[in-house]
Amino acid sequence: MKPLRALAVASEIYPIIKTGGLADVAGALPIALKAEGIETRTLVPGYPDVMNAIEMAEQLLEWPLFFGGTTRLLRASVGELDLLVLDAPHLFDRPGNPYVSSDGLDWPDNGLRFAALARMAADIGFGDVPDFVPDIVHAHDWQVGLAPAYLHYGHRRRAGTVMTVHNMAYQGKFPEAMLGALGLPPDSFNMHGVEYYGGIGFLKAGLQFADRITTVSPTYAREIQDDEGGMGLGGLLRERARDISGILNGIDISVWNPATDPNIAARYDVDKFADRAANKAALQQRFGLAPSPDKFLLGVISRLSWQKGLDLLLETLPMMVGEGMQLALLGSGDADLQNGFRAAAEAHPGQVGVVIGYDEALAHLIQAGSDALAVPSRFEPCGLTQLCALRYGAVPVVARVGGLEDTVVDADDAAVASGAATGFKFAPVTAEQLAGSLRRAHAMFADKTSWQKIQQSGMATDVSWRNRASRYAALYREIAQMRYV
Ligand code: ADP
């Protein structure tokens, strides 16, 4: 098969800079695609973390004035990742989080910053960077939604385009007045162009102009085509239904491997399953929980936001505490939720443990030490923590939405009997239903043989990128057969 070249473009990439699942995907998919004969380079902004991570960068091009300042395109590799770095200090040489300043507010020039990234992706997609002429430009999320639009409005030979939506809730809308600064033609500002409810919609533009659209699970691919899940873009997505597919995310099974994980107290796998117990003990100690192997220990690793439904978990806490369950929660986000969980931990020492913050290593210990992992999201495009949980033998208790629906097999009687069960699912997403499924899990936990069977079925589930990457590769090949002008 002819080797294909893909340019991925994303605003974050694991292990260099990460705020969520997007980074995990951007960091893992190119490596998995190598095995499919796809050569991927990933274009990322030259944030300080990126500039510090790249060694021996090669300068490909330089512009004295690109979106307002001197800009270079660099080529570098980090581990197995081949990167193209948009080194534009006036846009990206800022500390911390990629999107917000230290006062917690979005950078006021985010529109320009990410349009510059998309513009560069489009220029590469036109073949203007001789070092790497891609067949495909694969844009991830709103930040780079303008890439397919720039390619469309160039009206010349171009790469095929894929737009992947990792979360419909983030759409990137900016004022019409920016049209000129973004380098978009005046006639692009209409309903069939980049206009979105009176402004410029970055994600909207990507969804309008990409040759194909993907999102990160089959169920989410359906959900975003209705008005609620589409969050304003449902109509457009219904029109493009034939071009949409849902491809589940995988996880990096070498980073998430309980048999080799350096971040956990004791390494284990299905054959040495008894060794998992030491992780529960370590987790209980770390979170100040009563050191009891027999208490049902529920883990949570999450952004604390409305999407993730953790307010519902707060509501169920009295029930959990009353029935003797334990909670170990790691997360950060909304102040109300942070305060709520902190207060719960103070009120119930020994039963509720809370760490507010972002801690990669601790996330691994929670997966290795919890009996179950709760993901009560109101919507969840794919969700990665339940995939890690399956791999680590923490039984997922999840809302029946998006990728959670697609990746967990509910422990109903038939699934338990056949050995297919891997977790517990509930719907609708309410505190009552969450409480009900936690009770179900708790009851099953008392039956050690059945519980262990569920854990081990989860551990046998394929959560790797292998089969998922082959779907992207097939999509790329389909698109690459066409000629685009
Ligand atoms: P989202 O991208 O919506 O936040 P995902 O489940 O797709 O949710 O991905 C979240 C990723 O971030 C997972 O890899 C998860 O382990 C990680 N994560 C989330 N919160 C934390 C935290 N507080 N500490 C460490 N890792 C976290």
Residues whose N, C-alpha, C, O or C-beta is under 5 A from the ligand:
A	BS01	ADP	T19 G20 G21 L22 I301 S302 R303 L330 G331 S332 G357 Y358 D359 E360 A363 G383 L384 T385
